[in-house]
Amino acid sequence: MTQVNSDVIIIGAGPSGTSAAALIHQAGFKVAVIEKEEFPRFIIGESLLPRCMDLLEEAGLIDAVKARDYIVKHGAVFLTDDQRTDFEFGNQFTDGWGYTWQVPRDDFDHTLATAVEKMGVDIFWRHTVTDADCRADSATVTATGPDGNPVTFSGRFVLDASGFGRVLPRLMDLDLPSALPRRDSVFTHITGDRRPAGDAAGKIWICMLPENSWLWIIPFSNGKTSVGVVAEPAFIDNLGGSLDDKLSAIIDMSRPAADRLADRKPDFPARRIDGYSIAVKTLCGDGYALTGNATEFLDPVFSSGVTLALESANRAAKTLIRQLKGETVDWDKDYAAYLGHGVEVFRTYVNAWYDGALPTVFFSDKATPDIRSQICSVLAGYVWDMDNPFVAKHEKAVDKLAQLCDMRANK
Ligand SMILES: Cc1cc2nc3c(=O)[nH]c(=O)nc-3n(C[C@H](O)[C@H](O)[C@H](O)COP(=O)(O)OP(=O)(O)OC[C@H]3O[C@@H](n4cnc5c(N)ncnc54)[C@H](O)[C@@H]3O)c2cc1C
């Protein structure tokens, strides 16, 4: 049996795994990343938030991404058939990045992984983790290699960055059902997108649809555009035809989307993900921590997935580096509580999106420019800026504002 020794074993070479690997490697520790696929590989989750830029920069990965010339995303646009509201990241409250990118994930994840390998990190491609034994001072992970033979990885700590693979949550029975109602997604890439001109070309469009469903339009620099719907299962199931027919019918339910995408040609048959939301019992334990989508996944509406994947990787890596250097660390406080705060802020906004409070605020002319800039910082991913009242007192602030906008709208 092949044996690999390192200080840290990371499961998964998505953005969470590779950015954690970069930080730990640069701190002088030996890292082994285990990835079951060969990259480039398709994955959904293509719209970044400006907060990602700080995290890519800190991991030493931003220049590799810059070199890919991805389309610049200056903000987000929310649309109904007769209303539209634009958020510009350049007008946000927090002192952060004013833009980010829209990234085809096959290329983005491959770029990060290649950059990390160039730093000297070993990535074990086409190795599927099947077992793990995590203890306070040591860890062993077993994987099946490309030739079907087992490989044993030994180290001092495991970071599970396996995304929806959820390796440790499954092996350790840590999964919890999400408190959010089940929602599914159907998506494809298309050509023939009539993009807006200038800087507006790269913004994400979120088009509101009946029955609390919504559609994303995410343009790429390679000429393709990602289009997908998020809806409760019945909304999708009640439409006839193939998945392509259903997605096409849904696009035509939104006037702005139907106009913009009138010349669309799908690049591949539409795919469906059922019930993507999931929660977890704990984020860390003896000899392991979970990062990225291996933790909790709420909802794609505010494009927070990759941001939280990078943020959790950053925080877990820093906590682990201190531990490996001999410091006493409190994983619950230093890692889980920190990450939990950001997830709770996004949860408030996700809930307020689906209960209608946030759309009321978005389309109201009663939200002042100052308030909109504070909300814009949340949409930019700066959900740890406690100077922002829409972060520090997120639940109350959103609720009060929605009531105010609602009352004034009804006057
Ligand atoms: C419909 C939908 C739309 C989304 N849209 C967005 C968006 O616009 N913006 C955004 O930021 N996020 C979005 N997301 C979320 C985004 O996809 C994830 O949050 C993000 O990919 C998480 O990154 P990660 O590094 O944690 O995991 P991943 O990117 O999933 O990487 C995990 C890696 O682990 C590997 N792996 C899994 N199991 C094993 C195993 N047993 N052994 C070895 N390796 C393994 C996988 O092959 C994979 O490469 C969306 C999600 C959904 C469902």
The ligand as an SDF file (V2000), in Angstrom:
LIG
                    3D

 53 58  0  0  0  0  0  0  0  0999 V2000
  -27.2750   26.0490   -8.1810 C   0  0  0  0  0  0  0  0  0  0  0  0
  -26.0710   26.6270   -7.5220 C   0  0  0  0  0  0  0  0  0  0  0  0
  -25.5560   27.8500   -7.9490 C   0  0  0  0  0  0  0  0  0  0  0  0
  -24.4440   28.4050   -7.3210 C   0  0  0  0  0  0  0  0  0  0  0  0
  -24.0010   29.6410   -7.7200 N   0  0  0  0  0  0  0  0  0  0  0  0
  -22.9550   30.2200   -7.0640 C   0  0  0  0  0  0  0  0  0  0  0  0
  -22.4550   31.5000   -7.4610 C   0  0  0  0  0  0  0  0  0  0  0  0
  -22.9310   32.1220   -8.4140 O   0  0  0  0  0  0  0  0  0  0  0  0
  -21.4120   32.0140   -6.7480 N   0  0  0  0  0  0  0  0  0  0  0  0
  -20.8290   31.3470   -5.7080 C   0  0  0  0  0  0  0  0  0  0  0  0
  -19.9000   31.8800   -5.0810 O   0  0  0  0  0  0  0  0  0  0  0  0
  -21.2630   30.1310   -5.3400 N   0  0  0  0  0  0  0  0  0  0  0  0
  -22.2920   29.5490   -5.9830 C   0  0  0  0  0  0  0  0  0  0  0  0
  -22.7140   28.2980   -5.6210 N   0  0  0  0  0  0  0  0  0  0  0  0
  -21.9820   27.5990   -4.5550 C   0  0  0  0  0  0  0  0  0  0  0  0
  -20.6340   27.0470   -5.0340 C   0  0  0  0  0  0  0  0  0  0  0  0
  -20.8510   26.0680   -6.0340 O   0  0  0  0  0  0  0  0  0  0  0  0
  -19.8940   26.4000   -3.8650 C   0  0  0  0  0  0  0  0  0  0  0  0
  -20.0910   27.1450   -2.7100 O   0  0  0  0  0  0  0  0  0  0  0  0
  -18.3960   26.2700   -4.1050 C   0  0  0  0  0  0  0  0  0  0  0  0
  -18.1430   25.4860   -5.2350 O   0  0  0  0  0  0  0  0  0  0  0  0
  -17.7440   25.6540   -2.8750 C   0  0  0  0  0  0  0  0  0  0  0  0
  -16.3570   25.4740   -3.0960 O   0  0  0  0  0  0  0  0  0  0  0  0
  -15.5960   24.3350   -2.3030 P   0  0  0  0  0  0  0  0  0  0  0  0
  -14.1380   24.5470   -2.5910 O   0  0  0  0  0  0  0  0  0  0  0  0
  -16.0440   24.2770   -0.9130 O   0  0  0  0  0  0  0  0  0  0  0  0
  -16.0860   22.9670   -2.9630 O   0  0  0  0  0  0  0  0  0  0  0  0
  -16.0190   22.4440   -4.4740 P   0  0  0  0  0  0  0  0  0  0  0  0
  -15.7430   23.5430   -5.3990 O   0  0  0  0  0  0  0  0  0  0  0  0
  -17.2430   21.6130   -4.6660 O   0  0  0  0  0  0  0  0  0  0  0  0
  -14.7280   21.4880   -4.4590 O   0  0  0  0  0  0  0  0  0  0  0  0
  -14.7370   20.2760   -3.7450 C   0  0  0  0  0  0  0  0  0  0  0  0
  -13.7970   19.2960   -4.4320 C   0  0  0  0  0  0  0  0  0  0  0  0
  -13.7380   18.1130   -3.6230 O   0  0  0  0  0  0  0  0  0  0  0  0
  -13.6540   16.9970   -4.4660 C   0  0  0  0  0  0  0  0  0  0  0  0
  -14.1320   15.7930   -3.7470 N   0  0  0  0  0  0  0  0  0  0  0  0
  -15.4020   15.4890   -3.3930 C   0  0  0  0  0  0  0  0  0  0  0  0
  -15.4580   14.2890   -2.7910 N   0  0  0  0  0  0  0  0  0  0  0  0
  -14.1710   13.8070   -2.7690 C   0  0  0  0  0  0  0  0  0  0  0  0
  -13.5890   12.6100   -2.2990 C   0  0  0  0  0  0  0  0  0  0  0  0
  -14.3160   11.6090   -1.7430 N   0  0  0  0  0  0  0  0  0  0  0  0
  -12.2540   12.4480   -2.4330 N   0  0  0  0  0  0  0  0  0  0  0  0
  -11.4780   13.4240   -3.0070 C   0  0  0  0  0  0  0  0  0  0  0  0
  -11.9930   14.5780   -3.4840 N   0  0  0  0  0  0  0  0  0  0  0  0
  -13.3280   14.7690   -3.3690 C   0  0  0  0  0  0  0  0  0  0  0  0
  -14.5810   17.3570   -5.6290 C   0  0  0  0  0  0  0  0  0  0  0  0
  -14.2510   16.6110   -6.7830 O   0  0  0  0  0  0  0  0  0  0  0  0
  -14.3140   18.8550   -5.7940 C   0  0  0  0  0  0  0  0  0  0  0  0
  -13.3480   19.1320   -6.8030 O   0  0  0  0  0  0  0  0  0  0  0  0
  -23.8170   27.7160   -6.2500 C   0  0  0  0  0  0  0  0  0  0  0  0
  -24.3160   26.4760   -5.8330 C   0  0  0  0  0  0  0  0  0  0  0  0
  -25.4310   25.9430   -6.4530 C   0  0  0  0  0  0  0  0  0  0  0  0
  -25.9590   24.6100   -5.9810 C   0  0  0  0  0  0  0  0  0  0  0  0
  1  2  1  0
  2  3  1  0
  2 52  2  0
  3  4  2  0
  4  5  1  0
  4 50  1  0
  5  6  2  0
  6  7  1  0
  6 13  1  0
  7  8  2  0
  7  9  1  0
  9 10  1  0
 10 11  2  0
 10 12  1  0
 12 13  2  0
 13 14  1  0
 14 15  1  0
 14 50  1  0
 15 16  1  0
 16 17  1  0
 16 18  1  0
 18 19  1  0
 18 20  1  0
 20 21  1  0
 20 22  1  0
 22 23  1  0
 23 24  1  0
 24 25  2  0
 24 26  1  0
 24 27  1  0
 27 28  1  0
 28 29  2  0
 28 30  1  0
 28 31  1  0
 31 32  1  0
 32 33  1  0
 33 34  1  0
 33 48  1  0
 34 35  1  0
 35 36  1  0
 35 46  1  0
 36 37  1  0
 36 45  1  0
 37 38  2  0
 38 39  1  0
 39 40  1  0
 39 45  2  0
 40 41  1  0
 40 42  2  0
 42 43  1  0
 43 44  2  0
 44 45  1  0
 46 47  1  0
 46 48  1  0
 48 49  1  0
 50 51  2  0
 51 52  1  0
 52 53  1  0
M  END
$$$$
